[in-house]
C-alpha cells in the first residue's frame, strides 16, 4: 500500500483540520499519517512513497528530506503569500515537486506559471454533521471573528476599526500558543459552541485561500460578512462582501432584522450541504495522490 506523510505547519489552525480530513477520506486507499515540521525533523525512518507538504512555511524542511531520501513530494498552496514564497524557490527544487494543490482557481492560474505539471484546485470542505445549526437559533449574541493576531496583523487592525464603529462588541477567538506551537484543543467542540452563540460571522482577511472558519460558520447557519478574498465571492451574496470599515459595518447592520438573518443563515447552510462537504473532496485527492505516484 502507498504510504503518504502529510506535513503541516505547527502554527496554522485550519491546515491541521483540513489535513486530517484528507487523511481520513483517503485512508482506505493509502496508508498515511500526519506530523508537523518538528516531528518531520525528529524522524529516523523515512519509508514513505510521497510526502505532502500542507503549508508553505513547511516547504523547505520537506524539500531537504525528499532530496536526501529520494522521496516524491507534493505541495499545497494555501494563499497568495505561498505564491510569493514559491516564486523564489530555485528551479532544482521545483523539479522534485510531483504536484500542487491550490485552494482556489485564482491560485492555480498563478501557480501554473511556476510549476510545470499536475496542478489542481481542490477547495476545503466542512464536516457538516459536526458543524450544524443548533435546534434553537436566537442570533442574539455578538458577531464572531476568528483568526491569528500574530501573522494577520492587518486583518486584525481592520477588525479593530470595525469594532469601534459597530454598536456592539465583536467577539474574537484566536489560536492558543504554547512553546511556539498552536494548541488545537478548541476544535471542533469549542468552535461549534462559539458559532452557535454568535449573531453572525465576520472575516476580515486580505490573504485567503479556502477559509475553514468561513465554511464552518456558514455550515452552522450563520450570516457571514467578509472581505472579497479566497472563496468568499463564490459563496456570499455581493451585499455581504465589503472592504472598507464603513461598508463592513453597513453589511453587519443589515442582519439586525431577525427574519432576514434566519433566511440568509439558512441559505448559507444549504449551500455548504449541497457542494462543500468534505466527502466531496475524496476522489479529487485520491486522483491527485495517484497521479503524483505515477512513474
C-alpha positions as a Markdown table, in Angstrom:
| # | Residue | x | y | z |
|---|---|---|---|---|
| 1 | Unk | 0.0 | 0.0 | 0.0 |
| 2 | Unk | 1.2 | 3.5 | -0.8 |
| 3 | Unk | 2.5 | 5.3 | 2.3 |
| 4 | Unk | 2.0 | 9.1 | 2.5 |
| 5 | Unk | 3.2 | 11.5 | 5.1 |
| 6 | Unk | 1.3 | 14.8 | 5.4 |
| 7 | Unk | 3.5 | 17.6 | 7.0 |
| 8 | Unk | 1.6 | 20.6 | 8.3 |
| 9 | Unk | 2.8 | 23.9 | 9.7 |
| 10 | Unk | 2.5 | 23.7 | 13.5 |
| 11 | Unk | 1.5 | 27.4 | 13.6 |
| 12 | Unk | -1.6 | 27.0 | 11.4 |
| 13 | Unk | -5.1 | 26.3 | 12.7 |
| 14 | Unk | -7.0 | 25.5 | 9.6 |
| 15 | Unk | -4.3 | 23.5 | 8.0 |
| 16 | Unk | -4.3 | 20.8 | 10.7 |
| 17 | Unk | -8.1 | 20.3 | 10.3 |
| 18 | Unk | -8.1 | 20.1 | 6.5 |
| 19 | Unk | -5.1 | 17.8 | 6.5 |
| 20 | Unk | -6.8 | 15.5 | 9.0 |
| 21 | Unk | -9.9 | 15.4 | 6.9 |
| 22 | Unk | -8.0 | 14.4 | 3.7 |
| 23 | Unk | -6.1 | 11.7 | 5.7 |
| 24 | Unk | -9.4 | 10.2 | 6.9 |
| 25 | Unk | -11.0 | 10.4 | 3.5 |
| 26 | Unk | -8.2 | 8.6 | 1.7 |
| 27 | Unk | -7.1 | 6.1 | 4.3 |
| 28 | Unk | -8.7 | 3.1 | 2.6 |
| 29 | Unk | -6.6 | 3.7 | -0.4 |
| 30 | Unk | -3.4 | 5.0 | 1.2 |
| 31 | Unk | -1.5 | 4.3 | 4.5 |
| 32 | Unk | -1.0 | 7.8 | 5.8 |
| 33 | Unk | -0.1 | 9.8 | 8.8 |
| 34 | Unk | 0.3 | 13.5 | 9.8 |
| 35 | Unk | 3.2 | 15.3 | 11.5 |
| 36 | Unk | 4.3 | 18.9 | 12.0 |
| 37 | Unk | 7.7 | 20.3 | 10.9 |
| 38 | Unk | 9.3 | 19.4 | 14.2 |
| 39 | Unk | 8.0 | 15.9 | 14.0 |
| 40 | Unk | 9.4 | 15.5 | 10.5 |
| 41 | Unk | 12.9 | 16.6 | 11.6 |
| 42 | Unk | 12.9 | 14.2 | 14.5 |
| 43 | Unk | 12.1 | 11.2 | 12.4 |
| 44 | Unk | 14.7 | 8.5 | 11.8 |
| 45 | Unk | 12.8 | 6.3 | 9.4 |
| 46 | Unk | 11.5 | 7.8 | 6.1 |
| 47 | Unk | 9.8 | 4.8 | 4.4 |
| 48 | Unk | 7.3 | 6.9 | 2.5 |
| 49 | Unk | 6.3 | 6.9 | -1.1 |
| 50 | Unk | 5.1 | 10.5 | -1.0 |
| 51 | Unk | 5.4 | 13.5 | 1.4 |
| 52 | Unk | 2.6 | 16.1 | 1.1 |
| 53 | Unk | 3.6 | 19.5 | 2.3 |
| 54 | Unk | 0.4 | 21.0 | 3.6 |
| 55 | Unk | 1.5 | 24.6 | 4.1 |
| 56 | Unk | 4.0 | 27.0 | 2.6 |
| 57 | Unk | 6.3 | 27.6 | 5.6 |
| 58 | Unk | 6.9 | 23.9 | 5.9 |
| 59 | Unk | 8.2 | 23.5 | 2.4 |
| 60 | Unk | 12.0 | 24.0 | 2.9 |
| 61 | Unk | 12.4 | 21.2 | 5.5 |
| 62 | Unk | 10.3 | 18.9 | 3.3 |
| 63 | Unk | 12.4 | 19.7 | 0.2 |
| 64 | Unk | 15.5 | 18.7 | 2.2 |
| 65 | Unk | 14.1 | 15.4 | 3.4 |
| 66 | Unk | 12.7 | 14.5 | 0.0 |
| 67 | Unk | 16.1 | 15.2 | -1.7 |
| 68 | Unk | 18.1 | 13.3 | 0.8 |
| 69 | Unk | 15.9 | 10.2 | 0.9 |
| 70 | Unk | 14.7 | 10.3 | -2.7 |
| 71 | Unk | 11.0 | 10.6 | -1.8 |
| 72 | Unk | 8.4 | 12.1 | -4.1 |
| 73 | Unk | 6.9 | 15.3 | -2.9 |
| 74 | Unk | 3.6 | 17.2 | -3.4 |
| 75 | Unk | 2.7 | 20.6 | -2.1 |
| 76 | Unk | -0.4 | 22.5 | -1.2 |
| 77 | Unk | -0.5 | 26.3 | -1.6 |
| 78 | Unk | -2.9 | 27.9 | 0.8 |
| 79 | Unk | -2.8 | 31.6 | -0.1 |
| 80 | Unk | -1.2 | 34.4 | -2.0 |
| 81 | Unk | 1.7 | 34.5 | 0.4 |
| 82 | Unk | 2.5 | 31.0 | -0.7 |
| 83 | Unk | 2.8 | 32.1 | -4.3 |
| 84 | Unk | 5.2 | 34.9 | -3.2 |
| 85 | Unk | 7.4 | 32.4 | -1.4 |
| 86 | Unk | 7.3 | 29.8 | -4.1 |
| 87 | Unk | 8.4 | 32.2 | -6.8 |
| 88 | Unk | 11.7 | 32.4 | -5.1 |
| 89 | Unk | 12.3 | 28.7 | -4.8 |
| 90 | Unk | 15.2 | 27.5 | -7.1 |
| 91 | Unk | 14.4 | 25.5 | -10.2 |
| 92 | Unk | 16.2 | 22.4 | -8.8 |
| 93 | Unk | 13.6 | 22.3 | -6.1 |
| 94 | Unk | 10.7 | 22.7 | -8.5 |
| 95 | Unk | 11.8 | 19.6 | -10.3 |
| 96 | Unk | 11.2 | 17.3 | -7.3 |
| 97 | Unk | 7.7 | 18.5 | -6.8 |
| 98 | Unk | 5.3 | 16.0 | -8.4 |
| 99 | Unk | 2.1 | 18.0 | -7.9 |
| 100 | Unk | 0.5 | 21.1 | -6.4 |
| 101 | Unk | -3.0 | 21.5 | -4.8 |
| 102 | Unk | -4.3 | 25.1 | -4.9 |
| 103 | Unk | -7.2 | 26.3 | -2.7 |
| 104 | Unk | -8.9 | 28.3 | -5.4 |
| 105 | Unk | -8.8 | 28.7 | -9.2 |
| 106 | Unk | -7.0 | 32.1 | -9.0 |
| 107 | Unk | -4.1 | 30.5 | -7.1 |
| 108 | Unk | -4.0 | 27.8 | -9.8 |
| 109 | Unk | -3.6 | 30.3 | -12.6 |
| 110 | Unk | -0.7 | 31.9 | -10.7 |
| 111 | Unk | 0.9 | 28.6 | -9.8 |
| 112 | Unk | 0.8 | 27.3 | -13.4 |
| 113 | Unk | 3.4 | 30.0 | -14.2 |
| 114 | Unk | 5.8 | 28.4 | -11.6 |
| 115 | Unk | 5.1 | 24.6 | -11.6 |
| 116 | Unk | 5.0 | 22.8 | -14.9 |
| 117 | Unk | 2.8 | 19.8 | -14.1 |
| 118 | Unk | -0.1 | 18.2 | -12.1 |
| 119 | Unk | -1.7 | 21.3 | -10.7 |
| 120 | Unk | -5.2 | 21.0 | -9.4 |
| 121 | Unk | -7.7 | 23.2 | -7.5 |
| 122 | Unk | -9.3 | 21.4 | -4.5 |
| 123 | Unk | -11.0 | 23.8 | -2.2 |
| 124 | Unk | -11.6 | 22.9 | 1.5 |
| 125 | Unk | -14.7 | 21.2 | 2.8 |
| 126 | Unk | -16.7 | 21.0 | 6.0 |
| 127 | Unk | -17.8 | 18.3 | 8.4 |
| 128 | Unk | -21.5 | 19.2 | 8.1 |
| 129 | Unk | -22.5 | 16.6 | 10.7 |
| 130 | Unk | -20.3 | 18.4 | 13.3 |
| 131 | Unk | -20.8 | 22.0 | 12.1 |
| 132 | Unk | -24.6 | 22.3 | 12.0 |
| 133 | Unk | -27.1 | 24.8 | 13.3 |
| 134 | Unk | -28.4 | 24.4 | 16.9 |
| 135 | Unk | -32.0 | 23.4 | 17.4 |
| 136 | Unk | -33.0 | 26.9 | 18.5 |
| 137 | Unk | -31.0 | 29.8 | 17.0 |
| 138 | Unk | -31.6 | 33.2 | 18.6 |
| 139 | Unk | -28.9 | 35.2 | 16.8 |
| 140 | Unk | -28.8 | 37.5 | 19.8 |
| 141 | Unk | -25.1 | 37.1 | 20.6 |
| 142 | Unk | -22.1 | 39.0 | 19.4 |
| 143 | Unk | -20.6 | 39.0 | 16.0 |
| 144 | Unk | -17.7 | 36.5 | 15.9 |
| 145 | Unk | -14.2 | 36.9 | 14.4 |
| 146 | Unk | -11.7 | 34.1 | 14.2 |
| 147 | Unk | -8.0 | 34.4 | 13.3 |
| 148 | Unk | -4.4 | 34.8 | 14.3 |
| 149 | Unk | -3.3 | 38.2 | 15.6 |
| 150 | Unk | 0.4 | 37.4 | 15.3 |
| 151 | Unk | 0.6 | 37.0 | 11.5 |
| 152 | Unk | -2.6 | 38.5 | 10.4 |
| 153 | Unk | -2.0 | 41.9 | 11.9 |
| 154 | Unk | -3.5 | 44.0 | 9.1 |
| 155 | Unk | -6.6 | 41.8 | 9.1 |
| 156 | Unk | -6.8 | 42.4 | 12.9 |
| 157 | Unk | -6.4 | 46.1 | 12.5 |
| 158 | Unk | -9.3 | 46.2 | 10.1 |
| 159 | Unk | -11.4 | 44.3 | 12.7 |
| 160 | Unk | -10.5 | 46.8 | 15.4 |
| 161 | Unk | -11.7 | 49.7 | 13.2 |
| 162 | Unk | -15.0 | 47.8 | 12.6 |
| 163 | Unk | -15.3 | 47.1 | 16.3 |
| 164 | Unk | -15.1 | 50.8 | 17.2 |
| 165 | Unk | -17.7 | 51.8 | 14.6 |
| 166 | Unk | -20.2 | 48.9 | 15.2 |
| 167 | Unk | -22.6 | 49.3 | 18.1 |
| 168 | Unk | -21.9 | 46.0 | 19.8 |
| 169 | Unk | -18.5 | 44.5 | 20.8 |
| 170 | Unk | -17.2 | 41.8 | 18.4 |
| 171 | Unk | -16.1 | 38.6 | 20.0 |
| 172 | Unk | -12.7 | 37.4 | 18.9 |
| 173 | Unk | -11.4 | 33.8 | 19.0 |
| 174 | Unk | -7.6 | 33.4 | 18.4 |
| 175 | Unk | -5.3 | 30.5 | 18.4 |
| 176 | Unk | -3.7 | 29.4 | 21.7 |
| 177 | Unk | 0.1 | 29.3 | 21.7 |
| 178 | Unk | 2.2 | 27.0 | 23.9 |
| 179 | Unk | 6.0 | 27.0 | 23.3 |
| 180 | Unk | 5.6 | 28.5 | 19.9 |
| 181 | Unk | 3.0 | 26.0 | 18.7 |
| 182 | Unk | -0.7 | 26.2 | 18.4 |
| 183 | Unk | -2.8 | 24.1 | 20.7 |
| 184 | Unk | -5.7 | 22.6 | 18.7 |
| 185 | Unk | -8.0 | 21.6 | 21.6 |
| 186 | Unk | -10.6 | 24.3 | 20.7 |
| 187 | Unk | -11.6 | 22.4 | 17.6 |
| 188 | Unk | -14.2 | 21.3 | 16.9 |
| 189 | Unk | -16.2 | 21.2 | 20.1 |
| 190 | Unk | -15.4 | 24.7 | 21.4 |
| 191 | Unk | -15.6 | 26.2 | 17.9 |
| 192 | Unk | -19.1 | 24.8 | 17.4 |
| 193 | Unk | -20.1 | 26.4 | 20.6 |
| 194 | Unk | -18.7 | 29.8 | 19.5 |
| 195 | Unk | -20.6 | 29.6 | 16.2 |
| 196 | Unk | -23.8 | 28.7 | 18.0 |
| 197 | Unk | -23.6 | 31.6 | 20.4 |
| 198 | Unk | -22.8 | 34.2 | 17.7 |
| 199 | Unk | -25.1 | 36.6 | 15.9 |
| 200 | Unk | -23.1 | 36.4 | 12.7 |
| 201 | Unk | -19.5 | 35.7 | 11.5 |
| 202 | Unk | -17.1 | 38.4 | 10.3 |
| 203 | Unk | -14.0 | 37.5 | 8.2 |
| 204 | Unk | -11.6 | 40.5 | 7.6 |
| 205 | Unk | -9.0 | 38.7 | 5.5 |
| 206 | Unk | -6.6 | 40.3 | 2.9 |
| 207 | Unk | -4.9 | 37.0 | 2.0 |
| 208 | Unk | -7.2 | 34.0 | 1.8 |
| 209 | Unk | -7.2 | 30.6 | 0.1 |
| 210 | Unk | -10.2 | 28.5 | 1.2 |
| 211 | Unk | -11.1 | 29.6 | 4.7 |
| 212 | Unk | -12.1 | 26.8 | 7.1 |
| 213 | Unk | -13.8 | 29.1 | 9.6 |
| 214 | Unk | -15.9 | 30.9 | 7.0 |
| 215 | Unk | -17.1 | 27.5 | 5.7 |
| 216 | Unk | -17.8 | 26.2 | 9.2 |
| 217 | Unk | -19.7 | 29.4 | 10.2 |
| 218 | Unk | -21.9 | 29.0 | 7.1 |
| 219 | Unk | -22.4 | 25.3 | 7.8 |
| 220 | Unk | -23.7 | 26.3 | 11.3 |
| 221 | Unk | -26.3 | 28.6 | 9.7 |
| 222 | Unk | -24.7 | 31.9 | 10.5 |
| 223 | Unk | -24.9 | 35.0 | 8.3 |
| 224 | Unk | -21.4 | 36.0 | 7.1 |
| 225 | Unk | -19.8 | 39.3 | 6.2 |
| 226 | Unk | -16.4 | 39.0 | 4.6 |
| 227 | Unk | -13.8 | 40.8 | 2.5 |
| 228 | Unk | -13.9 | 39.6 | -1.1 |
| 229 | Unk | -10.9 | 37.2 | -0.9 |
| 230 | Unk | -10.5 | 33.4 | -1.4 |
| 231 | Unk | -13.8 | 31.5 | -1.6 |
| 232 | Unk | -15.9 | 34.3 | -0.2 |
| 233 | Unk | -17.0 | 35.8 | -3.6 |
| 234 | Unk | -18.1 | 32.3 | -4.7 |
| 235 | Unk | -20.2 | 31.7 | -1.6 |
| 236 | Unk | -21.7 | 35.0 | -0.4 |
| 237 | Unk | -24.2 | 37.4 | -1.7 |
| 238 | Unk | -22.5 | 40.6 | -3.0 |
| 239 | Unk | -24.2 | 42.6 | -0.3 |
| 240 | Unk | -22.2 | 40.5 | 2.2 |
| 241 | Unk | -18.9 | 41.4 | 0.7 |
| 242 | Unk | -17.1 | 44.6 | 1.7 |
| 243 | Unk | -13.6 | 46.1 | 2.0 |
| 244 | Unk | -13.9 | 49.4 | 3.9 |
| 245 | Unk | -14.8 | 49.8 | 7.5 |
| 246 | Unk | -18.0 | 51.7 | 6.6 |
| 247 | Unk | -19.3 | 49.1 | 4.2 |
| 248 | Unk | -18.5 | 46.2 | 6.5 |
| 249 | Unk | -20.5 | 47.8 | 9.3 |
| 250 | Unk | -23.4 | 48.6 | 7.0 |
| 251 | Unk | -23.5 | 45.0 | 5.9 |
| 252 | Unk | -23.4 | 43.8 | 9.5 |
| 253 | Unk | -26.3 | 46.1 | 10.4 |
| 254 | Unk | -28.5 | 44.5 | 7.7 |
| 255 | Unk | -28.7 | 41.5 | 10.0 |
| 256 | Unk | -30.3 | 43.3 | 12.8 |
| 257 | Unk | -33.6 | 42.1 | 11.2 |
| 258 | Unk | -34.2 | 38.6 | 12.7 |
| 259 | Unk | -36.2 | 37.2 | 9.8 |
| 260 | Unk | -33.6 | 38.3 | 7.2 |
| 261 | Unk | -30.8 | 36.9 | 9.4 |
| 262 | Unk | -32.6 | 33.5 | 9.6 |
| 263 | Unk | -33.2 | 33.4 | 5.9 |
| 264 | Unk | -29.6 | 34.2 | 4.9 |
| 265 | Unk | -28.3 | 31.8 | 7.6 |
| 266 | Unk | -30.5 | 29.0 | 6.2 |
| 267 | Unk | -29.3 | 29.7 | 2.6 |
| 268 | Unk | -25.7 | 29.6 | 3.8 |
| 269 | Unk | -26.2 | 26.2 | 5.4 |
| 270 | Unk | -27.9 | 24.8 | 2.2 |
| 271 | Unk | -25.0 | 26.0 | 0.0 |
| 272 | Unk | -22.5 | 24.1 | 2.2 |
| 273 | Unk | -24.5 | 20.9 | 2.5 |
| 274 | Unk | -25.0 | 20.9 | -1.3 |
| 275 | Unk | -21.5 | 21.5 | -2.5 |
| 276 | Unk | -18.9 | 21.8 | 0.3 |
| 277 | Unk | -18.9 | 18.6 | 2.4 |
| 278 | Unk | -15.5 | 17.1 | 2.9 |
| 279 | Unk | -16.8 | 13.8 | 1.4 |
| 280 | Unk | -17.0 | 15.6 | -2.0 |
| 281 | Unk | -13.2 | 16.1 | -1.9 |
| 282 | Unk | -12.4 | 12.4 | -1.5 |
| 283 | Unk | -12.0 | 11.4 | -5.2 |
| 284 | Unk | -10.1 | 14.6 | -6.3 |
| 285 | Unk | -7.5 | 13.9 | -3.6 |
| 286 | Unk | -7.2 | 10.2 | -4.4 |
| 287 | Unk | -6.7 | 11.1 | -8.1 |
| 288 | Unk | -4.1 | 13.7 | -7.2 |
| 289 | Unk | -2.1 | 11.4 | -5.0 |
| 290 | Unk | -2.2 | 8.6 | -7.6 |
| 291 | Unk | -1.0 | 11.0 | -10.3 |
| 292 | Unk | 1.9 | 12.1 | -8.1 |
| 293 | Unk | 2.9 | 8.4 | -7.7 |
| 294 | Unk | 2.9 | 7.7 | -11.4 |
| 295 | Unk | 6.3 | 6.6 | -12.7 |
